[in-house]
């Protein structure tokens, strides 16, 4: 059995399946609940952005992940 840990909440994910139970963002492993929280926050920030830029979105994603890793939650 393979086990990995979420870099944000530090919870253990047994039998990880990439794209379903954990995800890679930049250099971070993120579990599904933390990814859902990240998506919700990104959605709120991206809705008001006009014009939209993928460069800006990538930087925002990375910044939110780094803050989440420091806090231990997203």
C-alpha positions as CSV (number, residue, x, y, z in Angstrom):
1,X,0.0,0.0,0.0
2,X,1.3,3.4,-0.9
3,X,0.7,6.4,1.3
4,X,1.3,10.1,0.6
5,X,0.6,13.2,2.7
6,X,-1.1,16.4,1.8
7,X,1.3,19.3,2.0
8,X,-1.4,21.7,3.1
9,X,-3.4,19.9,5.9
10,X,-0.7,17.2,6.5
11,X,-3.3,14.4,6.4
12,X,-2.4,11.0,5.2
13,X,-3.9,9.7,1.8
14,X,-3.9,5.9,1.5
15,X,-3.6,4.4,-2.0
16,X,-3.4,7.8,-3.7
17,X,-4.8,8.0,-7.2
18,X,-3.5,11.0,-9.1
19,X,-6.3,13.2,-10.3
20,X,-8.9,11.7,-8.0
21,X,-7.7,11.5,-4.4
22,X,-4.7,13.8,-4.6
23,X,-3.4,16.4,-7.0
24,X,-0.1,18.0,-7.9
25,X,0.1,21.8,-8.0
26,X,3.6,23.3,-8.6
27,X,5.6,21.3,-6.1
28,X,2.8,20.5,-3.7
29,X,0.7,17.4,-3.1
30,X,-2.8,18.4,-2.3
31,X,-5.7,16.2,-1.1
32,X,-9.2,16.4,-2.5
33,X,-10.8,18.4,0.3
34,X,-7.9,21.0,0.2
35,X,-8.2,21.1,-3.6
36,X,-12.0,21.8,-3.3
37,X,-11.2,24.7,-0.9
38,X,-8.6,26.0,-3.3
39,X,-10.9,25.9,-6.3
40,X,-13.6,27.7,-4.3
41,X,-11.3,30.5,-3.4
42,X,-9.8,30.8,-6.9
43,X,-13.3,30.9,-8.4
44,X,-14.2,33.9,-6.1
45,X,-11.1,35.8,-7.1
46,X,-11.2,35.0,-10.8
47,X,-14.8,36.0,-11.4
48,X,-14.1,39.7,-10.9
49,X,-10.9,39.7,-12.9
50,X,-11.2,41.5,-16.3
51,X,-9.3,40.9,-18.5
52,X,-8.4,37.4,-17.4
53,X,-4.8,36.4,-17.6
54,X,-3.4,32.8,-17.2
55,X,-0.2,34.2,-16.0
56,X,-2.0,36.1,-13.2
57,X,-4.1,33.0,-12.4
58,X,-1.0,30.7,-12.1
59,X,0.6,33.2,-9.7
60,X,-2.6,33.5,-7.7
61,X,-2.8,29.7,-7.4
62,X,0.8,29.4,-6.3
63,X,0.4,32.2,-3.7
64,X,-2.7,30.6,-2.3
65,X,-1.0,27.3,-2.0
66,X,2.0,28.7,-0.2
67,X,-0.2,30.5,2.3
68,X,-2.3,27.4,2.8
69,X,0.9,25.3,3.5
70,X,2.0,27.9,6.1
71,X,-1.4,28.0,7.8
72,X,-2.1,24.3,7.5
73,X,-5.5,24.9,5.7
74,X,-7.0,26.6,2.7
